[in-house]
């Protein structure tokens, strides 16, 4: 299926999503907001991919929200003359729908890795903070642009970033709208690794995804589930959750295969995750 904003391939159990509007700075036009969650949710539903990599084309990774999203009325069906309460209620639902586009990255059953070159601006910060890991070129920079245009970021940055880096640093970035270098982003833990250029960035990120793809996809799913849950709950609640998860999900087959393949000095062969039925 052709997409307006993405090229999608699946090779050796790794799904690669490439933002392809490089000449337009890969801004997030209306199509972006439904294509991304549809692609990611379908990959998660099918269960064949064991990792997802998001990369980009052009000078910049992504310049954030495209103005056409605002020009479309911001979800204010009924027009500017509609009753205020109903109008604002619809606006809240529209913001929630945008948020869901990135929450899909967290909800995927496999890890999502993102490779950033050049500028990662505004809504792009919302997106990358919903991914499992972030990698960048040495010339990459990050900017919470919303504060520079008189608004509060509202699609996930302010909720996720303070849980990825020290809160004081997140506040500084959010209040100042400064451009943050790749080295600084790595220093505080937003970025895992910095690469020399775009080619080595994509190659390196895909290589990390390939290492993940060699592991039990069921164990990887459980690991992602636990890390996400622990981020938002107490230690006691999280320990109880993993105990409950293991009661149903822990089966010996993958462990037997892991030990057997190591003893036999061969690659492990794990079954993919089962597909999930589409909602009726």
Secondary structure by P-SEA (a helix, b strand, c coil): cccccbbbbbcccbbbbbbccccccccccaaaaaaaaaaaaaaaaaccccbbbbbbbccccccccccccccccccccccccccaaaaaaaaaaaaaaaaaaaaccccccbbbbbbbcccccaaaaaaaaaccbbbbcccbbbbcccccccccccccccccccccccaaaaaaaaaccccccaaaaaaacccccccccaaaaaaaaaaaaaaaaaccaaaaaaaaaaaaaaacccaaaaaaaaaaaaaccccaaaaaaaaaaaaacbbbbbbccccccccc
